[in-house]
């Protein structure tokens, strides 16, 4: 549109119409910066021709400006009066925008008359408020300060004055521990403590220009809490008392603590016991102190030291946190938890018949005690004398525990009941609650005249015992009687026999009951019968009887086969029904018939290629190929079969007996490798050459190596030079030079060449080793193979099997065959040139080295030897 208007203006100028239509223009006006939109800048009128009945065809329009801008516009005041106003887009800015605008105003009436005038508007400067820049200009600034931070600058305020006037910064309120410098840097004036100081500060930052205009922004400063305070215990109690024998889990104390860093929120603290203690534990989260082990006040060390000291530590972090310690003491109180104990608990005393009344028998207090520590808990007395014949005895007092006779016992008196041994019981009881007690047994034997020997119920006992009877089981009982009156107590013992090579005696007899038990496992296959002698004694006289133990056979031995492990190889074309490599196993079972064996392959028999014949009824069986291998169609994929064969001894048992009889199982493991058909495989595996490149290398950390080498070389060169000088002097002295006509020098000084670094290249040719041989089932010819890589070749008739040498490469090292072949080809290409070099070196005539040559050669040899030493590990690392 503006282009069209410009065209019309030019057209009007060309037409020569000079009559002005715009009155009040051209003119010059001023406007203040930052003036709002709609402010009038200049008024003007449009005068139209009387012939123009319709008025203005094109309203007054700003067709261009210098510079172009949209900051001004023309509005109609009514009729033909107009004014230029500000648009507010953009806002006039004295500092960033042009200071003057030339507005070209164009108008055209309906008759075609046009006019173009210029309105010059000058922008005047106005003092503006300073403005904040950066984050403070768009939002409330949040500043975070760690507690404990030393006073320092925490923020730099960025503000500017549109008139580039110097600004002044101020901070309110003045009571806060912050200040602001003339450059606007906010500094903290103290080290903040989160636990004591306010957690947040609100600062009003004001920036003022020289005329007093200012701007204010709020800065929010937050103090960040850090873990700088140690927790403290809130539990005041330090001494606790608990009775002994508290059950595990009993709460002793609830230790509490607080962390000043967690003020206002639950503290996350960790409790632990620092001192070694087996009685208590503390919950690491709650601080609850509990009993974890038995607390026995009557046992050491608590018997002597009943106070337990614990060092409880509280931390505010599981590791490397702040901690505080507190020592607490737990006093263990004794309780009456032990009854009086008498050792022995049964007493045996002898009293001659016709002993006078009042005779002292035993003082029980000498044999009894209460281990409770507190004297109030370890007092006891003796009561309750009872038992058959107790009417013949009495306790002197309940405190003393002295037992005395009250009458005379005569065994020959018909009034006596004929009892020789009186069994008395006395109760020993605590005086303190809960009155624990024990029973003391007192066996008083009235000593008679011993006239008869004990007699067994039979002279020979026979017990039939299964060989799998558990150790400790009773297998029978022997019994003897004594005709003496009153009958005596008979004790039983084993006096002879019953032993084996490993055990002195594998039987035990109850001394009082005659109950015979086994102490070790019986084995029918080792010993079928045990004979030993038992004795019955009445303390003075004794008699014996023989005991025969017949061991009954039970199937408890598993089959043992030879070999129990075997590894071999078979060709892939092995015929079905062939006894594989002539392999057979032979089994033995010490408690089973040879016909009781049954063979079956439990694991590893993929596609059921293998079977055993016979599969049952014999102690020998052969491994048979049951079906051919089929690798070409993909039916078979595995070349190695690990077979696990089970041999059971249940072949002679019926189906019903198998559910009730013991069945033992033996195992045999076979490893079978299937070798591909050699007639279709590559018969030889080409050798390859490994080229090892050795360079003189050293670790970067071994900085001293070149220094030492260089220093040693310089010293060696100096020594060799000195020796050479002495040698030349000696030659000149001993061998004067010839006439000057010959002009022949005594020493030929060779041309010195710059030594160059040699690279040692070692070429080692490695060949595949064939460490196994087999016969081809198709052709019948012998072939050799490598057990790891599977490489094969036909064996020469006069070539024995080569053993594997330690310096040669095994099949496991030939996995990367392609790489080895490439190296071999590369090495083979280099061999002719290397050989020519060696031949040339061999045909060169030997020259007598001079002293300097000797020195250089010695130095070179030393450097080479040191280089080889430094790079001796290079082949291994590269391999």
MOWOQUI-V352430 format. One record per run of one state. SS is the DSSP state (2 for helix, 1 for strand, 0 for the rest). FROM is the first residue (numbers start at 0). TO is the last residue. If there is no record, write none. Layout:
BEGIN
{{SS FROM TO} {SS FROM TO}}
END
This chain:
BEGIN
{{0 0 0} {2 1 14} {0 15 20} {1 21 22} {0 23 25} {1 26 31} {0 32 38} {1 39 45} {0 46 54} {1 55 65} {0 66 70} {1 71 77} {0 78 79} {1 80 85} {0 86 98} {1 99 108} {0 109 112} {1 113 123} {0 124 129} {1 130 131} {0 132 132} {2 133 136} {0 137 139} {1 140 145} {0 146 151} {1 152 155} {0 156 157} {1 158 159} {0 160 166} {1 167 171} {0 172 176} {1 177 179} {0 180 183} {1 184 187} {0 188 198} {1 199 207} {0 208 212} {1 213 223} {0 224 230} {1 231 232} {0 233 237} {1 238 242} {0 243 249} {1 250 253} {0 254 255} {1 256 257} {0 258 258} {2 259 261} {0 262 268} {1 269 272} {0 273 278} {1 279 281} {0 282 286} {1 287 290} {0 291 305} {1 306 314} {0 315 321} {1 322 332} {0 333 339} {1 340 341} {0 342 344} {1 345 351} {0 352 358} {1 359 362} {2 363 366} {1 367 368} {0 369 373} {2 374 376} {0 377 378} {1 379 386} {0 387 388} {2 389 391} {1 392 394} {0 395 400} {1 401 404} {0 405 419} {1 420 429} {0 430 435} {1 436 446} {0 447 453} {1 454 455} {0 456 458} {1 459 465} {0 466 472} {1 473 476} {0 477 478} {1 479 480} {0 481 489} {1 490 496} {0 497 505} {1 506 508} {0 509 513} {1 514 517} {0 518 527} {1 528 536} {0 537 540} {1 541 551} {0 552 558} {1 559 561} {0 562 563} {1 564 570} {0 571 577} {1 578 587} {0 588 592} {2 593 595} {0 596 596} {1 597 602} {0 603 604} {2 605 607} {0 608 608} {1 609 612} {0 613 614} {1 615 615} {0 616 618} {1 619 624} {0 625 638} {1 639 647} {0 648 653} {2 654 657} {0 658 663} {1 664 674} {0 675 686} {1 687 693} {0 694 702} {2 703 733} {0 734 758} {1 759 765} {0 766 770} {1 771 774} {0 775 780} {1 781 784} {0 785 790} {1 791 793} {0 794 809} {2 810 813} {0 814 815} {2 816 842} {0 843 849} {2 850 869} {0 870 872} {2 873 877} {0 878 878}}
END
